[in-house]
Amino acid sequence: MKRTLMAICRYLIRIIRLLHELKFQLYHREAETMRILSALRKEYADLKHYLSDQTAVETVYRDAEYAMEFIGISESTLARHQRKGDLAVAKMDKGKRYFRQQDLERFKKEYWNLPD
């Protein structure tokens, strides 16, 4: 009986050591994962900031009259597509509607079914 208890104790000690080793490995993997996630978050924030700066610099706003002439549609057609949500007004200033140039180009391609 004494030998059996000693053998059980040895097995329990081995199991406890293995559990501690497993916990240690998991902790270090978790720390490595957290380090990588932190680096990815920083890279994402930098990229997001860079892209927002780029789009702010490159955004060109056009009024409704330019939009109608550029796309080749009437005022009622422009208003209808605004209501449907096909073409969004980027901003309004003193009752005038302004559209982003890239939105106008995209809409013109879709409206006239032009190739990319």
C-alpha positions in Angstrom: 0.0 0.0 0.0 2.9 2.3 0.8 4.4 1.7 -2.7 1.1 2.4 -4.3 0.7 5.7 -2.5 4.3 6.6 -3.5 3.6 5.8 -7.1 0.4 7.8 -7.1 2.2 10.8 -5.6 4.9 10.6 -8.3 2.3 10.6 -11.0 0.5 13.5 -9.4 3.8 15.4 -9.2 4.4 14.7 -12.9 0.9 15.9 -13.8 1.3 19.1 -11.7 4.6 19.8 -13.4 3.1 19.2 -16.8 0.2 21.5 -16.0 2.6 24.2 -14.8 4.6 23.8 -18.1 1.4 24.0 -20.1 0.3 27.1 -18.2 3.7 28.7 -18.8 3.6 27.9 -22.6 0.0 29.2 -22.9 1.0 32.4 -21.0 3.9 33.1 -23.3 1.9 32.3 -26.4 -0.8 34.7 -25.1 1.8 37.3 -24.5 3.2 36.9 -28.0 -0.3 37.0 -29.4 -1.1 40.2 -27.5 2.2 41.7 -28.7 1.3 40.9 -32.3 -2.3 42.2 -31.9 -0.9 45.4 -30.4 1.4 45.9 -33.3 -1.4 45.2 -35.8 -3.7 47.7 -34.0 -0.9 50.4 -34.3 -0.4 49.6 -38.0 -4.2 49.8 -38.6 -4.4 53.1 -36.8 -1.5 54.5 -38.8 -3.0 53.2 -42.1 -6.4 54.6 -41.2 -4.9 58.0 -40.4 -2.9 58.0 -43.6 -5.9 57.1 -45.7 -8.1 59.7 -44.1 -5.4 62.3 -44.8 -5.2 61.2 -48.4 -9.0 61.2 -49.0 -9.3 64.6 -47.4 -6.7 66.1 -49.7 -8.1 64.4 -52.9 -11.8 65.0 -52.4 -13.3 67.3 -55.0 -16.8 68.6 -54.5 -19.1 69.4 -57.5 -22.4 71.2 -57.5 -25.6 69.7 -58.9 -25.4 71.6 -62.2 -21.9 70.2 -62.9 -23.2 66.7 -61.9 -26.1 66.9 -64.4 -23.8 68.0 -67.2 -21.1 65.5 -66.3 -23.4 62.5 -66.1 -25.7 63.7 -68.9 -29.0 63.6 -67.0 -31.8 66.0 -66.2 -32.5 67.6 -62.8 -35.5 65.4 -62.2 -33.4 62.3 -63.0 -30.7 63.5 -60.6 -33.3 64.1 -57.9 -34.9 60.7 -58.4 -31.5 58.9 -58.0 -30.8 60.9 -54.9 -34.1 59.8 -53.4 -33.4 56.1 -54.3 -29.9 56.4 -52.7 -28.0 55.7 -55.9 -26.1 59.1 -55.6 -25.5 60.6 -52.2 -25.2 64.3 -51.5 -21.8 64.9 -49.9 -22.7 68.2 -48.4 -25.1 71.1 -48.5 -24.3 74.7 -48.3 -26.8 77.5 -48.5 -29.3 75.3 -50.3 -26.9 74.0 -52.9 -26.1 70.3 -53.2 -22.5 69.2 -53.6 -21.4 65.7 -54.8 -18.0 64.1 -54.6 -16.3 63.7 -57.9 -15.5 60.1 -57.4 -19.2 59.4 -56.6 -20.2 61.1 -59.8 -17.7 59.1 -61.8 -18.9 55.8 -60.3 -22.6 56.7 -60.8 -21.9 57.7 -64.5 -20.3 54.3 -65.2 -23.2 52.5 -63.6 -25.9 54.7 -65.2 -24.6 54.4 -68.7 -23.2 50.9 -68.2 -19.7 51.9 -69.2 -16.7 49.6 -68.8 -14.3 50.2 -65.9 
